[in-house]
Amino acid sequence: MAQKYTIGVDYGTLSGRAVVVRVSDGAELASATFDYPNAVMDQKLTSTGVALGVDWALQDPNDYIDVLKNAVPKALEAAGIDPQDVIGIATDFTACTMIPVLTDGTPLSDLPEFSGNPHAYVKLWKHHAAQPQADRINELARQRNENWLPRYGGQISSEWELAKGLELLEGAPEIYLAMDKWVEAADWIIWQLCGNYVRNACTAGYKGNLQDGEYPSREFFSALNPAFADFAVAKVSHPIGELGAAAGTLTAQAAAWTGLPEGITVAVGNVDAHVSAPAAKATQPGQMVAIMGTSTCHVMNSDVLAEVPGMCGVVDGGIVSGLYGYEAGQSGVGDIFAWFVNNQVPGSYFEAADLAGKSIHQHLTDLAALEPIGAHGLIALDWHSGNRSVLVDHELSGLLLGATLTTKPEQIYRALLEATAFGTRKIVDTFSASGVPVTEFIVAGGLLKNQFLMQLYSDVTRLPLSTIASEQGPALGSAIHAAVAAGAYPDIRSAADAMGNVNQGVYQPNLENSEKYDALYAEYEILHDYFGRGANQVMKRLKAIKRGATDAE
């Protein structure tokens, strides 16, 4: 009998990647990546040069189609298989990434009358300009004792559907009125593949405030803004597709884009972090999966329903059926390291890295690893892109304390590495204290290749650290979902057992190091609460001054 294959396509922040996977055992035959031509628009629109405001992050949805036209055919060619043996395709996306569209799925940014309006474009997950709207939503929800709020750790994020939708209404009412649907990119790309708009259960629950089959009430939306009253019914409400189910079949147009056979199964959309759990065989309670890249998303299954302060959400069946899926995260991780390297490291370090045949990140890591723990005399807060968990506040910003005239770049780099580990420990400790214990930490994503960083996370969290065996965890996870949707396996757990791949307990905590990191973490916690829980509002005042200065130009 001929082998069968599925295609997983992972849409990241800067690129999309496709992987060809064998259904019988999860072997990855080939992959290909396509960089988005427009990348992230955070200063101005690429097409028109229109300037963007503070904390904006936009994309062009046509870049996502280009991934299908380029990465999928290249992966197929590299795999050397007969496309007729492919039985399904699935995709995953960064979330919450929102697109205003017409009834037929046409993005408003494609319409000539709106091509120069920033609000017509994709609002990427790290678009944080809706923080004022998020603050109002949270305040009103607390005043009204909305029963859905505890399911999101006590407050929702500016990254999510409601806040961005309200920002759209109040910032560009003409765009809000013209759009027929406010669609997650995770669902929009599936719509382009199969011709059916199916709203996936993952983003609807975690990012769209759908709990127990209901959105917040019309009265709640109206109290925010009378023109927002019908937001749920008119703009986001839609039939929900379960994870691992079929959304439809590949259209002739999408077949021409991808080189795949028309009519194969297209799975319901999903989120990059959540779809990675089966790829790492993390389908049991207590296994926290961290997808570490530009940001980090933490997901975990549990058999208990609890209120965890600052979590991004808990959804019944949000990762696998039969368990509660929890989500938390850090808005900046790899982005912070990249910011430092791109803006703060002298040219001599780049020259030394080249001579050593290393990347600049590896060079800095190797230098940083030479010093004893705490020798840099520094502590940092990892809030350069705000705090997703557990404070859920994107008005916060980064901080470095302890710098002197002798502080070296590699010391600051190490402090930033440590800060992200401390941020993860804060999340892990908060879950455990809330009755949702974390027993294993599993890493996927681009940062797992940094061995020093992985050991650092194990030492700081005092947890055994496993690593996903695939370099394309989300894409493999999508391929697993495609196999279930196509009927090759009865459910996600059985598919994960056969197709997932994880290296168990690669890193074990060094308790001597853990004790030393405890001392630094204690200082991190003091700064975390002082700047993050209201004692000192200087970060928010500076953001307000920055906006005022920018608006005055």
C-alpha positions as CSV (number, residue, x, y, z in Angstrom):
1,M,0.0,0.0,0.0
2,A,1.4,3.4,-1.0
3,Q,2.5,5.7,1.8
4,K,0.2,8.7,2.6
5,Y,1.2,12.2,3.5
6,T,-0.1,15.4,4.9
7,I,1.0,19.0,4.6
8,G,1.4,21.3,7.6
9,V,1.8,25.1,7.0
10,D,3.0,27.2,9.9
11,Y,2.4,31.0,9.6
12,G,4.8,32.9,11.8
13,T,5.5,36.6,12.4
14,L,7.9,37.0,9.5
15,S,7.4,34.0,7.3
16,G,5.4,30.9,6.5
17,R,6.8,27.4,6.3
18,A,5.4,24.2,4.9
19,V,6.4,20.7,5.8
20,V,5.6,17.3,4.1
21,V,4.9,14.6,6.7
22,R,4.4,10.9,6.4
23,V,1.2,9.9,8.1
24,S,2.3,6.5,9.3
25,D,5.1,7.7,11.7
26,G,5.3,11.5,11.5
27,A,8.6,11.5,9.5
28,E,9.3,14.9,8.0
29,L,10.4,14.5,4.4
30,A,11.0,18.1,3.4
31,S,10.2,21.7,4.3
32,A,10.3,25.1,2.7
33,T,10.0,28.6,4.0
34,F,8.8,31.8,2.3
35,D,9.5,35.2,3.9
36,Y,6.6,37.7,3.8
37,P,7.5,40.4,1.2
38,N,5.9,43.1,3.4
39,A,7.2,41.6,6.7
40,V,5.7,43.5,9.7
41,M,4.6,47.1,9.1
42,D,5.2,48.9,12.3
43,Q,6.4,52.3,11.0
44,K,4.5,52.9,7.8
45,L,2.4,51.1,5.2
46,T,4.6,49.6,2.6
47,S,2.3,50.4,-0.3
48,T,1.5,54.0,0.4
49,G,4.0,55.2,3.0
50,V,1.3,56.3,5.4
51,A,2.8,56.6,8.9
52,L,1.6,54.4,11.7
53,G,1.1,55.3,15.3
54,V,2.9,54.0,18.4
55,D,2.5,50.2,19.1
56,W,1.1,49.4,15.7
57,A,1.9,46.2,13.9
58,L,0.2,45.4,10.6
59,Q,0.6,42.9,7.8
60,D,-0.7,42.4,4.2
61,P,-2.9,39.3,3.9
62,N,-1.7,38.7,0.3
63,D,1.7,37.6,1.8
64,Y,-0.1,34.7,3.4
65,I,-1.4,33.5,-0.1
66,D,2.2,33.8,-1.4
67,V,3.3,31.3,1.2
68,L,0.8,28.8,-0.4
69,K,2.1,29.6,-3.8
70,N,5.8,29.2,-2.9
71,A,6.5,27.2,0.2
72,V,4.1,24.4,-0.5
73,P,5.2,23.6,-4.0
74,K,8.9,23.8,-3.0
75,A,8.4,21.5,-0.1
76,L,6.6,19.0,-2.3
77,E,9.4,19.1,-4.9
78,A,12.0,18.6,-2.2
79,A,10.2,15.7,-0.7
80,G,10.1,13.9,-4.1
81,I,6.7,12.4,-3.5
82,D,3.7,12.1,-5.8
83,P,1.2,14.9,-4.8
84,Q,-1.6,12.4,-5.4
85,D,-0.5,10.6,-2.2
86,V,-1.2,13.7,-0.1
87,I,-4.5,13.3,1.8
88,G,-4.8,16.6,3.7
89,I,-3.5,20.0,4.5
90,A,-3.7,22.0,7.7
91,T,-2.4,25.4,8.8
92,D,-1.6,27.2,12.1
93,F,-1.2,30.9,12.7
94,T,0.0,33.5,15.2
95,A,-2.9,34.7,17.3
96,C,-4.6,37.0,17.7
97,T,-4.1,38.2,14.2
98,M,-7.3,39.9,12.8
99,I,-8.5,40.8,9.3
100,P,-11.5,42.9,8.3
101,V,-13.2,41.3,5.3
102,L,-16.3,41.4,3.1
103,T,-18.8,38.5,2.9
104,D,-16.7,36.7,0.3
105,G,-13.5,37.0,2.4
106,T,-12.0,39.9,0.4
107,P,-9.7,41.9,2.8
108,L,-10.7,45.5,3.0
109,S,-7.0,46.4,2.4
110,D,-7.4,45.0,-1.2
111,L,-10.1,47.6,-2.0
112,P,-8.8,50.8,-3.6
113,E,-10.9,53.0,-1.4
114,F,-9.3,51.6,1.7
115,S,-5.8,50.7,0.6
116,G,-4.3,53.8,2.3
117,N,-6.1,53.3,5.6
118,P,-4.0,51.4,8.1
119,H,-7.1,50.0,9.9
120,A,-8.0,48.1,6.7
121,Y,-4.9,45.8,7.1
122,V,-4.2,42.8,9.2
123,K,-3.7,43.7,12.8
124,L,-0.9,41.3,13.9
125,W,-0.8,39.6,17.2
126,K,1.7,42.2,18.5
127,H,-0.4,45.2,17.5
128,H,-0.8,46.8,20.9
129,A,-2.4,50.1,20.0
130,A,-5.7,48.9,21.4
131,Q,-4.5,49.0,25.0
132,P,-6.9,51.9,25.9
133,Q,-9.8,49.9,24.6
134,A,-8.6,46.8,26.5
135,D,-8.4,48.9,29.7
136,R,-12.1,50.0,29.3
137,I,-13.2,46.5,28.5
138,N,-11.5,45.1,31.6
139,E,-12.8,47.9,33.9
140,L,-16.4,47.5,32.7
141,A,-16.2,43.7,33.0
142,R,-15.1,44.0,36.6
143,Q,-17.8,46.6,37.4
144,R,-20.4,44.3,35.9
145,N,-18.9,41.1,37.4
146,E,-19.0,39.5,34.0
147,N,-18.8,35.7,34.6
148,W,-16.5,35.2,31.6
149,L,-13.7,37.4,33.0
150,P,-12.2,34.8,35.4
151,R,-11.7,32.4,32.5
152,Y,-9.1,34.9,31.2
153,G,-7.2,35.4,34.5
154,G,-9.1,38.5,35.4
155,Q,-8.5,40.6,32.4
156,I,-8.2,40.4,28.6
157,S,-5.4,41.6,26.4
158,S,-5.1,44.4,23.9
159,E,-4.0,41.7,21.5
160,W,-7.4,40.1,21.3
161,E,-10.5,40.3,19.1
162,L,-12.6,42.5,21.3
163,A,-10.1,45.2,22.0
164,K,-8.9,45.4,18.4
165,G,-12.5,45.4,17.2
166,L,-13.4,48.3,19.5
167,E,-10.3,50.1,18.3
168,L,-11.4,49.6,14.7
169,L,-14.8,51.0,15.4
170,E,-13.5,54.1,17.2
171,G,-10.5,54.7,15.0
172,A,-12.0,54.1,11.6
173,P,-15.8,53.7,11.8
174,E,-16.0,53.6,8.0
175,I,-13.9,50.5,8.0
176,Y,-15.9,48.9,10.8
177,L,-19.2,49.6,9.0
178,A,-17.8,48.3,5.6
179,M,-16.5,45.0,7.0
180,D,-18.8,42.1,7.1
181,K,-16.7,39.8,9.3
182,W,-13.8,40.4,11.8
183,V,-11.8,37.2,11.0
184,E,-8.9,35.5,12.6
185,A,-6.1,35.0,10.0
186,A,-6.1,31.3,11.2
187,D,-9.6,31.0,9.8
188,W,-9.1,33.3,6.8
189,I,-6.4,31.2,5.3
190,I,-8.5,28.1,5.6
191,W,-11.3,30.0,3.9
192,Q,-8.9,30.6,1.0
193,L,-8.0,27.0,0.8
194,C,-11.4,25.4,0.9
195,G,-13.9,28.2,0.2
196,N,-15.6,27.7,3.5
197,Y,-15.5,30.1,6.5
198,V,-15.2,28.0,9.6
199,R,-14.4,29.6,12.9
200,N,-12.0,27.4,14.9
201,A,-12.7,26.6,18.5
202,C,-9.2,27.6,19.7
203,T,-9.2,31.2,18.7
204,A,-12.9,31.7,19.4
205,G,-12.3,30.5,23.0
206,Y,-8.9,32.0,23.8
207,K,-9.0,35.2,21.7
208,G,-12.7,35.8,21.1
209,N,-14.2,35.4,24.6
210,L,-16.4,32.6,23.6
211,Q,-17.1,30.6,26.8
212,D,-19.7,27.9,27.2
213,G,-21.1,28.6,23.8
214,E,-21.7,32.3,24.4
215,Y,-20.0,35.6,23.7
216,P,-20.3,38.6,26.1
217,S,-23.8,40.0,26.0
218,R,-25.2,42.7,23.7
219,E,-25.7,44.9,26.8
220,F,-22.0,44.6,27.6
221,F,-20.9,45.7,24.2
222,S,-23.4,48.5,24.1
223,A,-22.1,49.8,27.4
224,L,-18.7,50.1,25.8
225,N,-20.0,52.0,22.8
226,P,-23.6,52.0,21.5
227,A,-22.3,51.4,18.0
228,F,-20.5,48.3,19.3
229,A,-23.7,46.6,20.5
230,D,-24.0,44.1,17.7
231,F,-20.3,43.3,17.5
232,A,-20.7,39.6,18.4
233,V,-23.7,38.9,16.3
234,A,-22.8,40.9,13.3
235,K,-19.0,40.7,13.1
236,V,-17.6,37.6,14.8
237,S,-20.4,35.0,15.5
238,H,-20.1,32.1,13.1
239,P,-20.4,28.2,13.3
240,I,-17.5,26.7,15.2
241,G,-15.3,24.0,13.9
242,E,-13.7,21.6,16.3
243,L,-9.9,21.0,16.3
244,G,-8.9,18.1,14.0
245,A,-12.2,18.3,12.1
246,A,-12.5,18.9,8.4
247,A,-13.3,22.5,7.3
248,G,-13.9,21.4,3.7
249,T,-11.9,20.3,0.7
250,L,-9.2,21.9,-1.4
251,T,-10.6,24.2,-4.2
252,A,-9.4,24.2,-7.8
253,Q,-7.8,27.6,-7.2
254,A,-6.0,26.5,-4.1
255,A,-4.9,23.3,-5.9
256,A,-3.3,25.5,-8.6
257,W,-1.5,27.6,-6.0
258,T,-0.1,24.6,-4.1
259,G,0.3,21.8,-6.6
260,L,-1.9,19.6,-4.4
261,P,-4.8,17.6,-5.7
262,E,-8.2,19.3,-5.8
263,G,-10.6,17.8,-3.3
264,I,-8.2,16.7,-0.5
265,T,-9.2,17.4,3.1
266,V,-8.6,20.9,4.6
267,A,-8.5,20.8,8.4
268,V,-10.0,23.5,10.7
269,G,-7.5,26.2,11.5
270,N,-5.5,26.4,14.7
271,V,-3.0,28.5,16.6
272,D,0.8,27.8,16.4
273,A,1.3,27.2,20.1
274,H,-1.8,25.0,20.7
275,V,-1.2,22.9,17.5
276,S,2.4,22.2,18.7
277,A,1.3,20.2,21.8
278,P,0.5,17.0,19.9
279,A,3.7,17.3,17.9
280,A,5.5,17.2,21.3
281,K,3.3,14.3,22.5
282,A,2.1,16.7,25.2
283,T,-1.5,15.6,25.5
284,Q,-1.6,14.8,29.2
285,P,-2.2,17.0,32.3
286,G,0.8,18.9,33.6
287,Q,2.9,19.0,30.5
288,M,3.5,22.7,29.7
289,V,4.6,23.4,26.1
290,A,6.5,26.6,25.4
291,I,6.8,27.7,21.8
292,M,9.8,30.0,22.1
293,G,10.5,32.3,19.2
294,T,10.0,36.1,18.8
295,S,7.5,35.6,21.7
296,T,6.6,32.6,23.8
297,C,3.2,31.0,24.2
298,H,2.7,28.5,27.0
299,V,0.0,25.9,26.7
300,M,-1.0,23.0,28.9
301,N,-3.7,20.5,29.4
302,S,-5.4,19.8,32.7
303,D,-8.2,17.7,34.0
304,V,-9.3,20.5,36.4
305,L,-10.9,23.9,35.7
306,A,-9.3,26.7,37.8
307,E,-9.0,30.4,37.8
308,V,-5.3,31.3,37.2
309,P,-4.5,35.0,37.6
310,G,-3.2,36.5,34.4
311,M,-3.7,33.4,32.2
312,C,-4.6,34.1,28.6
313,G,-7.5,31.8,28.9
314,V,-8.9,28.3,29.7
315,V,-11.0,26.5,27.1
316,D,-12.7,23.1,27.3
317,G,-11.1,21.1,24.5
318,G,-8.9,24.1,23.5
319,I,-6.0,21.8,22.8
320,V,-7.2,18.2,22.9
321,S,-10.7,16.9,23.5
322,G,-11.6,15.9,27.0
323,L,-9.2,18.2,28.8
324,Y,-9.2,21.9,29.7
325,G,-6.6,23.7,27.7
326,Y,-4.7,26.6,29.4
327,E,-2.7,29.3,27.7
328,A,-0.3,31.9,29.0
329,G,2.6,33.7,27.3
330,Q,5.3,36.3,27.1
331,S,5.0,39.0,24.4
332,G,8.7,39.4,23.9
333,V,11.5,36.8,24.0
334,G,13.5,36.4,20.9
335,D,12.4,39.9,19.8
336,I,14.1,41.2,22.9
337,F,17.4,39.5,22.1
338,A,17.2,40.7,18.5
339,W,16.5,44.3,19.6
340,F,19.6,44.2,21.8
341,V,21.8,42.8,19.1
342,N,20.5,45.1,16.4
343,N,20.8,48.3,18.4
344,Q,23.2,47.9,21.3
345,V,26.1,45.6,20.3
346,P,29.4,47.1,19.0
347,G,30.7,46.2,15.6
348,S,33.8,44.5,17.1
349,Y,31.6,41.8,18.5
350,F,30.2,41.0,15.1
351,E,33.7,40.9,13.7
352,A,34.8,38.5,16.5
353,A,31.7,36.3,15.8
354,D,32.5,36.1,12.1
355,L,36.1,35.1,12.9
356,A,34.9,32.4,15.2
357,G,32.4,31.2,12.7
358,K,29.4,31.8,15.0
359,S,26.2,33.8,14.8
360,I,26.3,37.0,16.9
361,H,23.7,35.5,19.3
362,Q,25.8,32.4,19.9
363,H,28.9,34.5,20.3
364,L,27.2,36.6,23.0
365,T,25.8,33.5,24.6
366,D,29.2,31.8,24.8
367,L,30.8,34.9,26.4
368,A,27.9,35.3,28.8
369,A,28.2,31.7,29.9
370,L,31.8,32.2,31.1
371,E,30.8,34.3,34.1
372,P,29.4,33.0,37.4
373,I,25.7,33.5,38.1
374,G,25.0,37.0,39.3
375,A,28.5,38.3,38.4
376,H,27.0,40.9,36.0
377,G,25.2,42.6,38.9
378,L,22.2,43.1,36.7
379,I,18.5,42.4,36.7
380,A,16.1,43.0,33.8
381,L,12.4,43.0,33.2
382,D,11.3,41.3,30.0
383,W,8.6,43.7,29.0
384,H,9.9,45.4,25.9
385,S,6.8,44.3,24.1
386,G,4.6,44.6,27.2
387,N,3.5,41.8,29.6
388,R,1.1,39.1,28.4
389,S,1.1,37.0,31.5
390,V,0.6,37.4,34.4
391,L,0.0,41.1,34.4
392,V,-1.7,41.4,31.0
393,D,-0.6,44.9,30.4
394,H,1.0,46.1,27.2
395,E,1.7,49.6,28.6
396,L,4.6,48.2,30.5
397,S,8.1,48.4,29.1
398,G,11.6,46.9,29.5
399,L,13.9,47.7,32.3
400,L,17.6,47.1,33.0
401,L,18.9,47.8,36.6
402,G,22.5,47.7,37.9
403,A,24.4,48.9,34.8
404,T,27.8,50.5,35.5
405,L,30.6,52.0,33.3
406,T,32.2,48.5,33.3
407,T,29.1,46.6,32.2
408,K,29.8,44.6,29.0
409,P,27.3,43.8,26.2
410,E,27.5,40.1,26.9
411,Q,26.5,40.8,30.5
412,I,23.4,42.7,29.4
413,Y,22.6,39.9,27.0
414,R,22.7,37.4,29.8
415,A,20.5,39.5,32.0
416,L,18.0,39.6,29.2
417,L,18.1,35.8,28.7
418,E,17.6,35.5,32.5
419,A,14.7,37.9,32.5
420,T,12.8,35.8,30.0
421,A,13.4,32.7,32.2
422,F,12.2,34.6,35.2
423,G,9.1,35.6,33.3
424,T,8.4,32.0,32.5
425,R,8.9,31.0,36.2
426,K,6.4,33.6,37.2
427,I,3.9,31.9,34.9
428,V,4.7,28.4,36.1
429,D,4.6,29.4,39.8
430,T,1.2,31.2,39.3
431,F,-0.3,28.1,37.6
432,S,1.0,25.8,40.4
433,A,-0.3,28.1,43.1
434,S,-3.7,28.1,41.5
435,G,-4.1,24.3,41.6
436,V,-2.8,23.6,38.0
437,P,0.6,22.1,38.7
438,V,3.3,22.0,36.0
439,T,5.3,18.8,36.0
440,E,7.2,19.0,32.8
441,F,8.4,21.8,30.6
442,I,8.7,21.1,26.9
443,V,10.2,23.5,24.5
444,A,9.5,24.0,20.8
445,G,10.5,26.8,18.5
446,G,13.6,28.4,17.2
447,L,15.2,29.2,20.5
448,L,15.6,25.5,21.7
449,K,18.9,25.4,19.7
450,N,20.5,27.6,22.4
451,Q,21.6,25.0,24.9
452,F,22.7,27.5,27.5
453,L,19.3,29.2,27.4
454,M,17.6,25.8,27.7
455,Q,19.6,24.8,30.8
456,L,19.0,28.3,32.2
457,Y,15.2,27.7,31.9
458,S,15.5,24.3,33.6
459,D,17.6,25.8,36.4
460,V,15.3,28.8,37.0
461,T,12.0,26.9,36.9
462,R,13.5,23.8,38.7
463,L,11.7,21.6,36.1
464,P,13.0,18.9,33.8
465,L,13.1,20.3,30.3
466,S,12.2,18.2,27.2
467,T,12.6,19.3,23.7
468,I,10.5,18.7,20.6
469,A,12.4,16.6,18.2
470,S,11.1,18.5,15.2
471,E,12.6,21.9,14.1
472,Q,9.1,22.6,12.7
473,G,6.9,21.9,15.7
474,P,3.8,23.9,14.7
475,A,4.0,22.7,11.1
476,L,4.3,19.1,12.3
477,G,1.3,19.7,14.7
478,S,-0.7,21.0,11.8
479,A,0.2,17.9,9.7
480,I,-1.0,15.8,12.6
481,H,-4.4,17.6,12.6
482,A,-4.6,17.2,8.9
483,A,-4.2,13.4,9.3
484,V,-7.0,13.3,11.8
485,A,-9.3,15.5,9.7
486,A,-8.6,13.2,6.7
487,G,-9.6,10.1,8.7
488,A,-6.1,8.5,9.1
489,Y,-6.5,8.5,12.9
490,P,-9.6,8.6,15.1
491,D,-8.5,11.5,17.3
492,I,-5.6,13.8,18.1
493,R,-4.2,11.8,21.0
494,S,-3.7,8.6,18.9
495,A,-2.3,10.7,16.0
496,A,0.1,12.4,18.4
497,D,1.3,9.0,19.8
498,A,2.1,7.9,16.2
499,M,3.3,11.1,14.6
500,G,4.7,13.2,17.5
501,N,8.3,13.2,18.5
502,V,9.9,14.5,21.7
503,N,13.3,14.2,23.5
504,Q,12.4,13.5,27.1
505,G,14.3,15.2,30.0
506,V,17.2,16.5,27.9
507,Y,17.9,19.1,30.5
508,Q,17.7,18.6,34.3
509,P,17.8,21.4,36.9
510,N,21.2,21.9,38.5
511,L,20.0,22.6,42.1
512,E,23.2,24.5,43.0
513,N,22.5,26.9,40.1
514,S,18.8,27.0,41.0
515,E,19.6,28.3,44.4
516,K,21.7,31.1,43.0
517,Y,19.0,32.0,40.5
518,D,16.5,32.1,43.3
519,A,18.3,35.2,44.7
520,L,18.1,37.0,41.3
521,Y,14.5,35.9,40.9
522,A,13.6,37.4,44.3
523,E,14.8,40.8,43.0
524,Y,12.9,40.2,39.7
525,E,9.7,39.7,41.7
526,I,10.2,42.9,43.6
527,L,10.6,44.9,40.4
528,H,7.8,42.9,38.8
529,D,5.3,44.0,41.4
530,Y,6.7,47.5,41.9
531,F,6.4,48.5,38.3
532,G,3.7,46.0,37.2
533,R,1.1,46.1,39.9
534,G,0.5,49.8,40.3
535,A,3.1,51.0,42.9
536,N,4.9,53.0,40.3
537,Q,3.3,54.1,37.1
538,V,6.4,55.6,35.4
539,M,6.3,53.2,32.5
540,K,2.7,54.2,31.6
541,R,3.5,57.9,32.0
542,L,6.4,57.6,29.7
543,K,4.2,55.8,27.1
544,A,1.7,58.7,27.4
545,I,4.5,61.2,26.9
546,K,5.8,59.3,23.9
547,R,2.4,59.2,22.3
548,G,2.0,62.9,22.9
549,A,5.3,63.7,21.3
550,T,4.6,61.5,18.3
551,D,1.2,63.0,17.7
552,A,2.7,66.5,17.9
553,E,5.0,65.8,14.9
